[in-house]
Amino acid sequence: MNTAILGTGSYLPDGVLTSAELGERLGVGEEWVLRKTGIRQRRVAAAHEATSDLGSHAAERALEAAGIPAADVDLIVLATSTKDQPMPATACQVQANIGAHHAAAFDIDAVCTGFVYGLVTANAMLTADPERRVAVVIGADLYSRFLDYDDRRTSCLLGDGAGAVVLAKSGEHQGIITSTIGSDGRLAHLVQIPGGGSRRPPSFETVAGGEHYFTMIGREVRNLAAEVLPEVVAELLKSADLTLEDVELLVPHQANGVMLAEWAESLRLAPGQLHLTVDRYGNTGAASVPITLDDAVRAGRLSPGDIALLLAFGGGMTWGGTAIRWLPGSRARA
């Protein structure tokens, strides 16, 4: 019994922060931001919105697209590194918000790889348990609450948003074909928020030292991504007995538009084979892959039987990918 994506959905907050506005604040200008990131604007959540709100909207849209009521959901897996609060799991608030009262709900934190980790986890749980048939897998991050907007290394890249898919058991020879995930904790220092946990609990010292802001050693992260992502692609293709020419669409983590352009060139991808939203939404963390998948589905980029690769890397350091064959009738909310 396979599992397949029956519907996709996404939610982007109304607030827009352009690279012209951010470049002026940082004293570098819009062209500098575009040259370094390829990002023209990113979304910023309203003061009343939390990560669970973004995730709930995306989940509801995915369920609507799939034609499945929330009462039929057996499992909610929420990937995020910007939880509503340290406990409980933000997924439990999403469960309450959407009315999926019979679902088990929990969070996964693999930073920007979180959605792929969540998809792999949900797939395994549905396959192993005959009683569970429908899962909602969500990627949601609200980075604007954790950014130092005077730090041009991070504030130019990140935005807020959420994306979701409905994953269900399917008798079709479609759906998830193969997946791979990995990590290297020796590189955990490359992407982090140092303060706020059990090692560096909140204090006047951690606040004064800016330890609650997102930090990243960008050059080393970029070098790792350039090494790891081609390996993920190669592993997926080998496992699925496919070639890159068999793949209709690659949906990568939207880390940096300039980096993704270089990566596409190194893989010699065909024009249009890579789907991007980074110029409009920036890097939305665990949300970037499902947001971009939903965008591709709404744009009519996937037809029944098409092969797509979902690819990500993130803090931890973590990485992963999934190969899917698109199911007839799978759709996004219009």
N, C-alpha and C positions, 0 to 999 in steps of 0.2 A: 504494500500500500504506500503510494507516494504522498507527499504533501505538496500543495501548490498555493501560490498567492492568488487570492480571489478578488482582492480589491486593494487600492492604495489611496492614501489621503495625506494632506499636508496642511500646515498652518504657519503662516508668517505674520508676525505682528504688524500693525499699521504703521508704526513709527519707522521713519527712514533716516539714516545717517549717511550722507553722501561723502565720497572721497574728497570732494571740493571743500566741504565743511570741516572734515577731519584734518585734511592737509593744512588748512588755514590755522586750525588750533595748534597743530604740531609744528607749524612754522616750516613745512617742507613743500607745500603746494600739492595740488591735485595730481600733476604729472608724475611727481615722485612716487606717490602711492600707486598709481596705475602701472608705472614701470616696474615696481617691486612686487606687486601682487596681482595685477589684472582685475582688481575689484573696483567697481564704480560706486556701489552702495551696499549697505547692509541694513538689516532690520533690527529695531530695538524695541523690546517689550515695554508696554505701559507700566506705570508704577503699581497698578493693582494686579498685574499678571505675574504668576509664578510658573515654574517649569511644569507643574501638574496641569495648569490651565492650557498651556500650549499643547502638551501631550494629549489631553482630553479632546481638544478640538480636532487634532489630526486623527485620533482613533475613531471619533464619531464619523468623520468624512470617509475613512477607509471602510467602516462597517456599512455606511450608506451605499458606497460604491459596490460592495460585495453583496448587498441585499440581505444581510444577516443582522438580526436584532441583537442588542447587547446581552439580552438574557440567555442567548445561546453560546456565549463565549465561555470557554473552559479555562483559559490561561491568558494572563497579561504579563508580558515581559517588557520592562521599560529600561532602555539603555540611556544613562545620563551620568555626567560627572558634576552636575550643578543641581543637586537635589533641593527640594523645597526646604528641608531641614535635616539635621543629622539622622533622626529617626522619627517616625517609621519610614518604610519604603515609600517613595513618591508614587510607585505603581498602585499602592493601596488607595491613595487619594484619587488617582485616575479611575480606578474601579468604582469608587463611590460616585464620582462625577458622571460617569457614563451609564451607571445602572447595571453593570455586569456583576450582579451580586453572587453568582455561582462560580465565579472565576477565582482561581488561585492567582496571586499577584506578587511579583517581586522585581527588584532592581538588579541591573548589571552595570558595573563600571569598568569599561575597558577604554575609557575616554573616547576618542574619535572612531575607534574600531568597535564601539559598543553595539551598534545595530547589527553588524555581521555576527558578533558573538551571540547576540540575542536571537537572531534568526537560526543559527546553528543549534542553540539550546532548545528553542521551541520545536524545531523540526525533530530533534531527538526525543523530546518528551511526548510529542504526539505519536511518533512512530512506536514508542515503547509501551504506551498506555492505551489499551483498547477503549477506555472510558472517556478519553479526551479527544475531541475532534476539531475544535476551533481555537486558534490562538490569535491574539492581537500583539504584534511586535512593534514597539515604538522606539524611536530615537528622538530625544528632546533635550535641548540645552539652552540655557539662558545666561550667556557669558557676559552680557553687559553689566551684571551686578558684580563681576569679579575682575573687571579690567581697570587698569590705570590708564586713563585716556591721555596721559602725558607721556606714555611709553609707546613710541612709534613701532617698536618691534612686535607688539602684540595687538594693540588697539586697531591697527589697520586691517587686521586679518579676520577678526571674529565677529559673528552676529548671532542673533537669536532666532530660534525656529523649532519646528517639530515635524516629523514625518512618521507614517505608520503603514503597516500592511496587515491584512487579514490572511493568516495562513491556516489552511484546513486540509484534512485528509482528502485524497482524491484517487479515484480508480483509473484516472487517465495516465498515459505514459508521458506525463508532462511534469512540470513543477521543479523542485530542487533536484539537481543531478548529482552534484558533489560540492564539498566545502573543505576549506582548510583554515586553521587559525594557529597563531603562534605568539610568543612573547619573549622578551629578554629583560628581566628585572634589573640587570646590571646597568641599564640605561635609564632607569626611572627618573633620574635627576634632570633629564632633558626637557620634560614637560611636567609642570607641577604647580600646585598651590601649596606652599610650604606650611602655612599656619591653619589652625582650626581643627586639627585632629588630635589624637591621643598623644602624639609625640610633641607637638607644639600647640597646646590648647590655647584658646583665645585669651589674650591678656593685653594690658596696655603696651607691653613691649612688642608683641606680634603686630598689633595694629599700627604702632608708630613705625615699625620697620617695614611696613607694606607687605607682610607675609601672607595676607589674605587675597592678594592679587595673583592672577594667572601669570606664570612665567614660562619662557621657552628659550632654549638655545637653538635658534632657528637654523643655522648653517648645518649643525650636526643632524638635526631632524631631517632636513632636506636631503642630506647625503644618505641617510639610512633609507628614506623613502625611495630614492633612486635605485638603491640596491635591492630592497625587499620587494617592491611592487612587481617588477618583472619576474621575480622568482615565484610570487603568488600566482601570476597569470600562467606561467609555465606549468606549475603544479596542477592547477585546475584543468588546463587543456590536456595534460597527460592523463590525469585521472578519468576525464570524461571521454577520452579518445577523440579529441577535437583539434582543429587547427584554428589559428586566429582568423582565418578567412571564413570559418563557419560561424563566427560570432557577429551578430547583428549590432550589438550595442555593448559598450563598456561604461559602467556607471561607477566612477571612482569617488572616494572621499574628496570633497572640494576644498582642499587645504590651501592652495595658492594657484591662481590662474597661470602665472608665468611658469611655475614648476610643472603643472599639468601639460602645458603646451610643449615643454621640453621633453617630458616623458612620452607623450604621444608621438613625437618625432623620432625618439629613440626606438620605439616599438614599430615604427613605420605603419601606423594606423591609417586606414583609409579615411578620406574626408567625411566627417559626420559620424564616424564610428564611436567617437567619444562624446558622451552627453555632459554638458556643463551648465551649472547655474551659479558658479562662483562669482561671476561679474555682477549679478543682481543681489545675491544674498550673502556673499562672503563664506567664511568657514563657520558652519553651524554645528561643529562637533559631531556627536553621535547622530544628529538629525540630518547631516548633509547627504548621506547615501539615500535614505528613504524620501527626502524632499526631492532629490534629483530624479529618482526613479518615478515618483508621482508626476513630476514635470514631464518626463519622457512619455509616460503613458497618456497623459492628457494631450500631448502634442502628436499622438498617433505614431510614435517611433517604434512600437512593438506590435507585431502581428502574431496570430496563433502559430506556434511552432518555432518562433524565433528564439535564438540563444542569446542570453545576456549574462555578463559577468558583473557582479557587485564586488567592489574592491575597497579596502580601507586600511589605514595605519593610524596609530595614535599613541598617546602617552602610555607609559608602562615599562618599556615600549611594547606595543601590541600591533598585530597585523592580521589580516584575514581576507577571505574571499569566498564567494558562492557562485556557482554556475547554475542558471535556471533556464528551463525551456518554458516559454510563455504559454499559458493555458488559454484556450478559446473561451471568451467571455470574461476573462480577467479585465478589470477596468478601474479607472479613477472616477471620482465624482466630478461631473462637468462643472 
